[in-house]
């Protein structure tokens, strides 16, 4: 069952229940009003007759009551009747003469039959002189019942017509309300992974549907961005892996083309091993970024002294810096710098930044590593005297696969600084790069101190 059909069914059911309740209320209210009018008339007329009997000088016995009742009945309207009865309920007077009437309980108006039809009757006891008597006054309720019957039929016949009109209106309204939803469905069906540029039209008159369309469009924006990143990642990864693979294949084919001296084979194998190492590093970095994107790279939140991973990274890379003829200086404070983080990832962060500085600093230059507190944060600065970074490249230096100008190219995949930024952001920190071309570069990492990461 479609949403429109369900809405129509519910709308019609509610309308039917409402109409039935309204019809019942109208019929019962009309019946109460008609019966109350009859009862009020019967009660007033009987009270008037009783006052008349008490005020007049009547003949002894019930004869006087009968005479007054005869005169009184002459003024009764059509459909009304009067009887005078003695204490033994024998009828002394009846008007109309042929109209029989049931005896209701005395003292209150009750339903019964009189004159051959339904009526409202009142039996009132009176005492005239030494005689006990009773007055039975009634009025036919046949006309009131005919009016109620006509009203009932009118409600029964009009109800389905009104319900049909309401259902037609509900169908038309549901069509208008759900038309934007149908349009959204059709537009959503046209969107595919190959083309995520389409967007839903935001209706101006319906705030709720507008919010739904905006949410859809925001989701499509994110999907489009994710798809673009995935396509670029796949393209860049293929490019980064294709180059060393082509080199390895060409080297192997060259070595196998003819018989060569053992030294030539060793040179080719060494070159192949170097390219294989580059591929392994690239694959490892790709795996790290893939895990970071999927949230599968766990980052511990242990309390540790940040000096330790930085000093370990410095000791690991010091031989590389010295073998290149660089001045390598490390400054760390004499007190512990507690942070909440993952020691392995922080060590990798320091390795990435220091290794990057060593790579881009020519022989005779210097690499300076400083770790110090600043306010509620700890700063790690890695400063080199290398070739620096062009201003146009600085905003993109942390982008994946970003390659600066060839003067800074070292053959890497361009993922190291992206991984560094991910590690810093995973520790709720901030990383920045400052540089002047030809005067080196400085990478600054700020991590919250102590319990601030919670």
C-alpha positions in Angstrom: 0.0 0.0 0.0 1.5 3.3 -1.0 2.0 6.2 1.3 -0.7 8.2 -0.5 -3.2 5.4 -0.1 -2.4 5.0 3.6 -2.8 8.7 4.1 -6.2 8.6 2.3 -7.4 5.6 4.3 -6.4 7.3 7.6 -7.9 10.6 6.5 -11.2 8.9 5.4 -11.4 6.9 8.6 -10.9 9.9 10.8 -13.5 11.8 8.8 -16.0 9.0 9.0 -15.5 8.8 12.8 -15.9 12.5 13.1 -19.0 12.6 10.9 -20.6 9.7 12.9 -19.9 11.5 16.2 -21.3 14.7 14.8 -24.4 13.1 13.5 -25.0 11.3 16.8 -24.5 14.5 18.7 -27.0 16.4 16.4 -29.6 13.7 16.6 -29.4 13.3 20.4 -29.4 17.1 20.9 -32.5 17.5 18.8 -34.3 14.6 20.5 -33.5 16.1 23.9 -34.8 19.5 22.9 -38.0 18.2 21.4 -38.7 15.9 24.4 -37.9 18.7 26.8 -40.3 21.0 25.1 -43.1 18.4 25.3 -42.4 17.7 29.0 -42.3 21.4 29.8 -45.6 21.9 28.2 -47.3 18.9 29.9 -45.9 20.0 33.3 -47.0 23.6 32.9 -50.5 22.8 31.7 -51.1 20.3 34.5 -49.8 22.8 37.1 -52.1 25.4 35.6 -55.1 23.1 35.8 -54.3 22.2 39.4 -54.1 25.9 40.4 -57.4 26.5 38.6 -59.1 23.7 40.6 -57.8 25.1 43.9 -58.9 28.6 43.1 -62.4 27.9 41.9 -65.4 27.0 44.0 -66.3 23.6 42.7 -69.4 21.5 43.1 -69.0 18.7 45.8 -67.3 15.5 44.8 -65.6 15.0 41.5 -68.4 16.5 39.5 -66.9 19.9 39.9 -63.5 18.7 38.9 -64.9 17.1 35.8 -66.7 20.3 34.8 -63.5 22.4 35.2 -61.6 19.7 33.3 -64.1 19.8 30.4 -63.8 23.6 30.1 -60.0 23.3 30.4 -59.7 20.6 27.7 -61.5 22.8 25.2 -58.4 24.9 25.0 -56.0 22.0 24.5 -54.2 21.8 21.2 -54.5 18.9 18.8 -52.6 15.9 19.9 -53.1 16.5 23.6 -55.5 14.8 26.0 -56.8 15.0 29.6 -58.3 12.5 32.0 -59.8 12.8 35.5 -59.5 9.8 37.7 -60.7 9.0 41.2 -58.6 7.4 43.9 -59.3 3.9 42.5 -58.0 5.1 39.1 -61.5 5.0 37.5 -61.9 7.4 34.7 -64.5 10.1 35.3 -63.6 12.2 32.3 -61.6 11.6 29.2 -60.7 14.0 26.4 -60.8 13.1 23.6 -63.4 10.5 24.6 -62.0 7.7 22.5 -58.4 8.3 23.4 -57.0 5.6 25.8 -53.9 6.4 27.7 -51.4 4.5 29.8 -51.0 5.4 33.4 -47.4 6.6 34.1 -45.8 6.7 37.5 -47.3 9.7 39.4 -45.4 13.0 39.8 -43.1 13.0 36.7 -43.4 13.1 33.0 -42.8 9.8 31.3 -43.0 8.2 27.9 -46.0 6.1 27.1 -48.8 5.6 24.7 -52.0 7.7 24.5 -54.5 8.3 21.7 -53.1 5.3 19.8 -49.6 6.7 19.5 -46.5 7.7 21.5 -46.9 10.5 24.0 -45.5 12.2 27.0 -47.7 11.7 30.0 -48.0 13.2 33.5 -50.2 11.8 36.3 -50.7 14.5 39.0 -52.5 13.8 42.2 -54.8 16.5 43.5 -57.2 16.8 46.5 -60.4 18.7 46.0 -62.4 19.1 49.2 -62.5 15.7 50.8 -61.9 13.9 47.5 -58.7 12.5 46.2 -58.4 12.6 42.4 -55.7 12.4 39.7 -55.2 14.4 36.6 -53.7 12.6 33.6 -52.4 15.1 31.0 -50.6 13.9 27.9 -49.4 15.2 24.6 -48.6 13.2 21.5 -44.9 12.9 20.6 -45.5 11.4 17.2 -44.7 14.6 15.4 -41.4 14.9 17.4 -40.5 11.3 16.5 -41.3 12.0 12.8 -39.0 15.0 12.9 -36.3 12.9 14.5 -36.7 10.2 11.9 -36.4 12.7 9.1 -33.3 14.2 10.7 -31.8 10.7 11.1 -32.4 9.8 7.4 -31.0 13.2 6.4 -27.8 12.5 8.4 -27.5 9.0 7.1 -27.9 10.1 3.5 -25.8 13.2 3.8 -23.0 11.5 5.7 -21.6 9.3 2.8 -21.9 12.3 0.4 -19.9 14.5 2.8 -17.4 11.6 3.4 -17.0 11.1 -0.3 -16.3 14.8 -0.9 -13.8 14.8 2.0 -12.1 11.7 0.6 -11.8 13.3 -2.8 -10.4 16.5 -1.2 -8.0 14.3 0.9 -6.8 12.6 -2.3 -6.2 15.9 -4.0 -4.4 17.3 -1.0 -2.2 14.2 -0.6 -1.3 14.4 -4.2 -0.2 18.0 -3.8 1.6 17.3 -0.6 3.5 14.2 -1.9 4.3 15.6 -5.3 7.5 17.1 -4.1 8.4 13.7 -2.6 7.8 12.0 -5.9 10.0 14.6 -7.6 12.7 14.0 -5.0 12.4 10.2 -5.6 12.7 10.6 -9.3 15.7 13.0 -8.9 17.4 10.6 -6.4 16.9 7.7 -8.9 18.7 9.7 -11.6 21.8 10.2 -9.3 24.5 7.6 -9.8 28.0 7.1 -8.6 29.3 8.1 -12.0 27.5 11.4 -11.8 27.0 12.8 -8.3 26.6 16.4 -9.5 22.8 16.4 -9.6 21.0 18.1 -6.7 17.4 18.0 -5.4 15.3 21.1 -6.0 14.6 22.8 -2.6 10.9 23.7 -2.3 10.3 27.2 -1.1 6.9 26.7 0.4 7.4 23.7 2.7 10.1 24.2 5.4 10.1 20.5 6.3 10.6 19.2 2.8 13.2 22.0 2.3 15.2 20.8 5.2 14.9 17.2 3.9 16.2 18.3 0.4 19.0 20.4 2.0 20.0 17.3 4.0 20.0 15.2 0.9 22.0 17.8 -1.0 24.6 18.0 1.9 24.9 14.2 1.9 25.4 14.3 -1.9 28.1 17.0 -1.4 29.9 14.7 1.0 29.4 11.7 -1.4 30.7 13.7 -4.3 33.8 14.8 -2.3 34.4 11.3 -1.1 34.1 9.9 -4.6 36.4 12.6 -5.9 39.0 11.8 -3.2 38.7 8.1 -3.9 39.2 8.6 -7.7 42.1 10.9 -7.0 43.6 8.5 -4.5 43.3 5.6 -6.9 44.7 7.6 -9.7 47.6 8.9 -7.7 48.3 5.5 -6.1 48.4 3.9 -9.5 50.7 6.6 -10.8 53.1 6.3 -7.8 53.2 2.5 -8.1 53.5 2.4 -11.9 56.8 4.3 -12.0 58.9 1.9 -9.8 57.2 -1.1 -11.3 58.1 0.1 -14.8 61.6 0.7 -13.6 61.9 -2.8 -12.1 60.5 -4.4 -15.2 62.8 -2.5 -17.5 65.8 -3.3 -15.3 65.0 -7.0 -15.3 64.5 -7.1 -19.0 67.8 -5.2 -19.5 69.6 -7.6 -17.3 68.1 -10.7 -19.1 68.7 -9.4 -22.6 72.3 -10.7 -22.7 74.9 -12.3 -20.6 76.6 -9.7 -18.3 79.3 -9.5 -15.8 78.5 -10.2 -12.1 79.1 -6.6 -11.2 76.5 -5.4 -13.7 73.9 -7.9 -12.3 74.6 -6.7 -8.8 74.1 -3.1 -9.8 70.7 -3.9 -11.5 69.6 -5.9 -8.5 70.6 -3.1 -6.1 68.6 -0.7 -8.2 65.6 -3.1 -8.2 65.9 -3.4 -4.4 65.9 0.3 -4.0 62.8 0.7 -6.1 61.2 -2.2 -4.2 61.9 -0.4 -0.9 60.3 2.8 -2.3 57.2 0.8 -3.3 57.0 -0.8 0.2 57.2 2.6 1.8 54.5 3.9 -0.6 52.3 0.9 0.1 52.7 1.3 3.8 51.8 5.0 3.6 48.8 4.2 1.5 47.7 1.6 4.0 48.1 4.1 6.8 45.9 6.7 5.0 43.3 4.1 4.1 43.1 2.9 7.7 42.9 6.6 8.8 40.1 7.3 6.4 38.1 4.2 7.6 38.8 4.8 11.2 40.6 1.5 11.5 43.9 3.0 12.6 43.8 2.8 16.5 45.3 5.8 18.4 45.9 5.0 22.0 45.3 7.7 24.7 48.0 6.8 27.2 49.7 9.3 29.5 53.3 9.7 28.4 56.3 12.1 28.3 56.4 13.6 24.8 60.2 14.0 25.1 60.7 10.3 24.9 59.3 9.6 21.3 60.9 12.8 20.1 64.3 11.9 21.5 64.0 8.4 20.2 63.3 9.7 16.7 66.3 12.1 16.9 68.6 9.3 18.0 67.3 7.1 15.1 67.9 9.8 12.5 71.0 11.4 13.9 73.4 9.1 11.9 71.6 10.0 8.7 72.0 13.7 9.4 75.6 13.4 10.3 76.4 11.2 7.4 75.0 14.0 5.2 77.2 16.5 6.9 74.4 18.4 8.6 74.5 20.1 12.0 71.9 18.3 14.0 70.7 20.0 17.2 68.1 18.8 19.7 66.7 20.9 22.5 64.3 19.4 25.0 63.4 20.7 28.4 64.7 19.2 31.6 61.2 18.4 32.9 58.6 15.9 31.7 56.1 17.1 29.1 53.0 14.9 29.8 50.5 14.4 27.0 47.8 11.9 26.3 48.6 10.1 23.2 50.0 7.1 21.3 53.8 6.8 21.7 54.2 4.9 18.4 52.3 7.4 16.4 54.0 10.4 18.0 57.4 8.8 17.3 56.4 8.4 13.7 55.3 12.0 13.6 58.7 13.1 14.8 60.4 10.8 12.3 58.4 12.1 9.4 59.2 15.8 10.2 62.9 15.2 11.0 63.4 12.9 8.0 61.7 15.5 5.8 64.0 18.2 7.1 67.1 16.1 6.5 66.1 15.2 3.0 65.6 18.8 1.9 68.6 20.3 3.6 71.8 20.2 1.6 75.2 19.2 3.0 76.6 21.8 5.3 73.2 23.0 6.5 71.5 22.4 9.8 68.5 20.8 11.3 67.2 22.1 14.6 64.6 20.1 16.7 63.1 22.0 19.6 60.5 20.8 22.1 59.2 23.3 24.7 56.0 24.2 26.6 53.9 27.2 25.6 50.9 28.0 27.7 48.6 24.9 27.9 50.3 23.3 24.9 53.7 21.8 24.0 55.4 22.8 20.8 57.6 20.7 18.6 59.5 22.7 16.0 61.6 21.1 13.3 63.6 23.8 11.5 66.0 23.3 8.6 68.1 25.5 6.4 67.1 23.8 3.2 65.7 25.1 0.0 62.4 26.2 1.6 58.9 26.1 0.2 57.4 28.4 -2.3 54.5 30.5 -0.9 52.1 29.0 -3.6 52.9 25.5 -2.3 52.5 26.1 1.4 48.6 25.8 1.5 48.9 22.4 -0.2 51.9 21.0 1.6 49.8 18.7 3.7 47.6 17.5 0.8 47.9 13.9 -0.3 50.3 13.2 -3.1 51.1 16.8 -3.3 54.5 17.3 -5.0 56.1 20.7 -4.8 58.4 22.0 -7.5 61.1 19.6 -8.7 63.8 21.2 -6.6 62.1 19.7 -3.4 61.3 16.4 -5.0 62.9 13.4 -3.5 61.0 10.7 -5.3 58.5 10.2 -2.4 54.8 9.7 -2.9 53.8 12.9 -1.2 52.0 11.2 1.7 54.4 11.8 4.6 53.1 15.2 5.6 49.5 14.0 5.1 50.2 11.3 7.6 51.8 13.8 9.9 48.7 16.0 9.8 46.5 13.0 10.5 48.6 12.0 13.5 48.5 15.5 14.9 44.7 15.9 14.4 44.1 12.5 16.0 45.8 13.9 19.1 43.7 17.1 19.0 46.7 19.2 18.0 47.6 21.6 15.2 50.4 21.5 12.7 51.7 24.5 10.7 54.5 25.1 8.2 56.5 28.3 7.7 59.0 28.9 5.1 60.9 31.4 3.0 62.2 30.1 -0.3 66.0 29.6 -0.1 66.0 30.1 3.7 64.6 26.8 4.9 61.4 25.7 6.5 59.9 25.2 10.0 57.2 22.8 10.9 55.5 23.5 14.2 53.3 21.0 16.0 51.2 22.0 19.0 49.7 19.3 21.3 47.5 20.0 24.3 49.3 19.5 27.6 48.5 16.9 30.2 44.7 16.2 30.6 43.7 18.8 28.1 43.1 16.2 25.4 40.1 14.6 27.3 
